[in-house]
């Protein structure tokens, strides 16, 4: 055999071996020519899919192992498909891991649970206590539960989300104090269940919660938004949500301002009897005056907790036109044209 022919055969064998490895990782490759034919706005990243199974019948046994070791290129999305079960671990998705999807494979979100028990005291700070910490952009999660099981007595974050263009659908986020740290970036939560008691949705992301159940497990505050300048586009918008609690839970406020220019809007939201008539409360009454500069608004609230009578005088009641400015497509708008509400 001539050297040229031998080299060609070697190259073929190497290519075949590479394709076998790629196939083993569950790579779904988009044809480059087809991708080029699409407009940039519609082009989808290639997908690498790996499986996590606690019993060892997957590519990895823990979610963190998949994050750390699954192959991914700059323009690809890593889908971590997680078999039903309880995964007691902390997960960190760093900045250099964009486009990660956590996908529960169970029949419902309660079938696949990532949980950890960590308080802010034990961790050395609230922001170090999270069960799942996401720093990479374009994070997605679907059909699973993220939980910090610590309970009352300390801040204990279930999900810390520093991610632009992040989408969570059909997820459960469970904790007590500081359950969800919606820290930064544009974020969209669709048909999710979020449970906690004190400041359990907090941070300064530009976040929309659509058709979510917001469950108060005890007295406290639903939100603690932290916008720091009056013209920042950040804030929390709740659209067609339900604020719920059991019959024994009372003295729950819609929010208190963690920072002076906090912004929270409730649109077409049903509010249970556990919501205090005042709705909103000062961060530290008698010490801070952040209600004077915050933006707290409602449109078409319903239920026993949605009655206008008794609302704090700082509360705003929007017209239909004003409420339109906070619909998901408009509130999350940017030059990239991102509109996660269109994919529902």
C-alpha positions in Angstrom: 0.0 0.0 0.0 1.3 3.4 -0.9 1.9 6.0 1.8 -0.8 8.2 0.3 -3.4 5.4 0.4 -2.3 4.4 3.9 -2.7 8.0 5.1 -6.2 8.2 3.5 -7.3 5.0 5.3 -5.9 6.3 8.6 -7.8 9.5 8.2 -11.1 7.6 7.4 -10.6 5.5 10.5 -10.0 8.6 12.7 -13.1 10.3 11.3 -15.2 7.1 11.9 -13.9 6.9 15.5 -14.7 10.5 16.1 -18.2 10.1 14.8 -18.7 7.1 17.1 -17.7 9.2 20.1 -19.9 12.1 19.0 -22.9 9.7 18.7 -22.2 8.3 22.2 -22.7 11.8 23.6 -26.0 12.2 21.9 -25.0 15.0 19.6 -27.6 16.3 17.2 -25.7 18.3 14.5 -27.4 20.8 12.4 -26.2 20.8 8.8 -23.9 23.8 8.3 -25.4 24.7 5.0 -28.9 24.6 6.4 -27.9 26.8 9.3 -26.4 29.3 7.0 -29.6 29.4 5.0 -31.5 30.5 8.1 -31.6 34.1 9.2 -29.4 34.8 12.3 -32.5 35.4 14.4 -33.9 32.0 13.6 -30.8 29.9 13.6 -30.7 27.4 16.4 -27.5 26.1 18.1 -26.5 22.6 17.7 -27.4 20.4 20.6 -25.3 18.0 22.7 -27.5 15.8 24.9 -26.2 13.8 27.9 -28.1 11.8 30.5 -27.7 11.9 34.2 -28.9 8.9 36.2 -28.2 8.3 39.9 -28.2 4.5 39.4 -25.3 4.7 37.0 -27.3 3.9 33.9 -26.5 7.2 32.2 -23.6 9.2 30.9 -23.1 10.7 34.4 -24.3 10.0 38.0 -24.5 13.6 39.1 -25.6 16.8 37.4 -22.3 18.6 38.4 -20.3 15.9 36.6 -22.3 16.5 33.4 -21.7 20.3 33.7 -18.0 19.8 34.3 -17.2 17.0 31.7 -19.8 16.9 28.9 -18.3 18.2 25.7 -19.6 21.5 24.3 -18.4 24.0 21.8 -19.0 27.8 21.7 -22.1 27.6 19.6 -23.7 24.5 21.0 -26.4 23.9 23.6 -25.8 21.3 26.3 -29.0 19.5 27.3 -28.6 17.6 30.5 -31.5 15.1 30.6 -32.0 14.0 34.2 -33.7 10.7 35.0 -36.3 10.8 37.8 -34.9 10.7 41.3 -33.6 12.9 44.1 -30.1 14.3 43.5 -28.6 15.7 46.7 -25.9 18.0 45.4 -24.9 21.5 44.7 -24.6 22.5 41.1 -22.6 25.4 39.7 -22.9 26.4 36.0 -20.0 28.8 35.4 -19.8 31.8 33.0 -17.9 29.7 30.4 -20.8 27.2 30.2 -23.5 29.2 28.3 -26.6 27.6 26.9 -27.1 24.8 29.4 -30.5 23.1 29.7 -31.5 21.1 32.8 -34.4 18.8 31.6 -36.2 16.5 34.0 -37.3 13.2 32.4 -40.1 12.4 34.9 -43.8 12.6 34.4 -43.9 15.9 36.4 -41.6 18.4 38.0 -41.8 16.7 41.4 -40.3 13.5 39.9 -36.8 15.0 39.4 -35.4 16.9 42.3 -32.1 18.6 42.9 -31.9 19.5 46.5 -29.4 20.5 49.2 -29.5 21.7 52.8 -27.3 24.8 53.2 -27.9 28.0 55.2 -26.3 31.3 54.7 -24.7 31.0 58.1 -23.0 27.7 57.3 -22.1 28.8 53.8 -20.6 32.1 54.8 -23.1 34.3 53.1 -26.5 34.2 51.3 -25.0 34.1 47.9 -22.9 31.1 48.7 -25.9 29.0 50.0 -27.6 28.2 46.7 -28.4 24.7 45.6 -28.0 25.7 42.0 -25.9 28.7 40.9 -26.1 29.7 37.3 -23.6 32.2 35.8 -23.8 31.2 32.1 -26.0 33.0 29.7 -29.1 31.5 28.0 -29.8 29.0 30.8 -32.9 26.9 30.5 -34.7 24.4 32.8 -37.8 22.4 32.4 -39.8 19.8 34.3 -37.8 19.6 37.5 -37.6 20.8 41.1 -34.8 22.9 42.6 -34.8 23.0 46.4 -33.0 24.3 49.4 -34.3 22.2 52.3 -32.8 24.2 55.1 -36.1 25.8 56.2 -36.7 28.6 58.7 -33.9 30.4 60.5 -31.6 31.6 57.8 -31.4 32.7 54.2 -31.1 29.6 52.0 -31.2 30.0 48.3 -32.5 27.3 46.0 -31.6 29.0 42.7 -29.2 31.8 42.1 -29.6 33.0 38.5 -27.1 35.4 36.9 -28.2 34.7 33.3 -29.4 36.8 30.4 -32.1 35.2 28.2 -32.9 32.6 30.8 -36.1 30.5 30.6 -37.6 28.2 33.2 -40.8 26.3 32.3 -42.8 23.9 34.4 -40.3 24.0 37.3 -40.7 24.0 41.1 -38.4 26.3 43.2 -38.7 25.5 46.9 -37.2 27.1 50.0 -38.1 29.4 52.9 -36.1 32.6 52.9 -34.6 33.8 49.6 -35.7 30.9 47.5 -35.0 32.5 44.1 -32.2 35.0 43.6 -33.2 36.5 40.2 -29.9 38.4 40.2 -29.3 39.8 36.7 -30.2 39.6 33.0 -33.5 39.0 31.3 -35.4 36.0 32.8 -38.7 34.3 32.0 -40.6 31.9 34.2 -43.5 30.1 32.7 -46.0 27.9 34.6 -43.6 27.5 37.5 -44.3 26.9 41.2 -42.3 29.1 43.6 -42.5 28.5 47.3 -41.1 30.4 50.3 -41.9 32.8 53.1 -39.5 35.7 53.5 -38.2 37.7 50.5 -38.4 34.5 48.6 -38.2 36.2 45.1 -35.4 38.7 45.3 -32.7 40.4 43.2 -32.4 42.9 40.3 -33.1 40.9 37.1 -35.5 42.0 34.5 -37.9 39.1 35.1 -41.3 38.0 34.0 -43.4 35.4 35.8 -46.2 34.1 33.6 -49.0 31.9 34.8 -47.0 30.9 38.0 -48.2 29.8 41.4 -46.4 31.8 44.1 -46.9 29.9 47.3 -46.3 31.5 50.7 -45.3 28.9 53.3 -45.4 31.3 56.1 -45.7 35.0 57.0 -43.4 37.4 55.2 -42.8 39.0 51.9 -43.2 37.7 48.4 -40.6 40.0 46.8 -37.5 42.0 47.7 -36.6 43.6 44.4 -33.3 45.7 44.4 -33.3 48.2 41.5 -30.6 50.8 42.4 -31.3 53.6 39.9 -34.7 55.0 38.9 -34.2 54.6 35.1 -32.9 51.0 35.1 -35.1 48.6 33.0 -35.0 45.9 35.7 -37.9 44.8 37.9 -40.3 41.9 38.5 -43.5 41.5 36.5 -46.1 38.9 37.4 -48.7 38.1 34.7 -51.7 35.9 35.3 -50.2 34.4 38.4 -51.8 33.0 41.6 -50.7 34.0 45.1 -51.6 31.1 47.3 -51.1 29.8 50.9 -52.9 27.5 53.3 -55.6 28.8 55.6 -53.3 29.3 58.6 -50.8 31.5 56.8 -51.4 35.3 57.3 -49.5 38.5 57.2 -47.9 38.2 53.8 -47.0 41.3 51.9 -46.5 41.6 48.1 -43.1 43.0 48.7 -40.6 45.3 50.4 -37.9 47.3 48.8 -34.5 45.8 49.2 -33.0 48.8 47.5 -34.4 52.3 47.1 -35.8 52.0 43.5 -37.4 48.6 43.7 -39.9 47.9 41.0 -42.6 45.2 41.1 -45.8 45.0 39.0 -48.7 42.5 39.3 -50.9 42.2 36.2 -54.2 40.2 36.2 -53.0 38.3 39.3 -55.3 36.4 41.8 -54.3 37.1 45.4 -55.4 35.0 48.3 -56.6 36.1 51.7 -53.1 35.8 53.2 -52.1 39.0 51.5 -52.1 42.0 53.8 -54.5 44.8 52.8 -51.6 47.3 52.6 -49.9 45.1 50.1 -46.5 46.7 50.4 -44.2 47.4 53.4 -41.1 49.4 54.1 -37.8 47.5 54.3 -37.2 48.6 57.9 -40.2 50.8 59.1 -38.9 53.8 61.0 -35.4 53.4 59.6 -35.6 53.4 55.8 -37.8 55.4 53.4 -37.5 53.3 50.2 -41.2 53.2 49.6 -41.0 56.8 48.6 -38.8 56.0 45.6 -40.0 52.5 44.7 -42.4 51.6 41.9 -45.1 49.2 43.1 -48.0 48.7 40.8 -51.0 46.5 40.1 -53.5 46.1 37.3 -56.7 44.1 37.6 -55.8 42.2 40.8 -58.5 39.8 42.0 -59.3 37.6 45.0 -59.6 38.6 48.6 -56.0 39.9 48.7 -56.4 42.0 45.6 -58.8 44.6 46.9 -57.7 48.2 46.6 -59.1 49.3 49.9 -56.4 49.6 52.5 -53.4 49.6 50.0 -50.3 51.5 51.1 -50.6 55.1 49.6 -47.4 54.5 47.6 -49.1 51.7 45.6 -50.0 52.5 41.9 -53.0 51.2 40.0 -52.3 51.1 36.3 -54.6 51.8 33.4 -54.9 49.2 30.6 -52.5 51.3 28.5 -49.9 51.6 31.2 -50.2 47.8 31.9 -49.4 47.2 28.3 -45.9 48.5 28.8 -45.2 45.5 31.1 -46.4 42.7 28.9 -43.6 40.2 28.5 -42.7 41.0 24.9 -42.4 44.7 25.6 -40.8 44.5 29.1 -38.1 42.1 27.9 -37.5 43.8 24.6 -33.9 44.4 23.4 -32.1 44.8 20.0 -31.7 41.0 19.8 -35.5 40.5 19.5 -35.7 37.9 22.2 -39.3 37.0 23.0 -39.7 33.8 25.1 -43.4 34.4 25.5 -43.9 33.6 21.8 -42.7 30.0 22.3 -45.4 29.1 24.8 
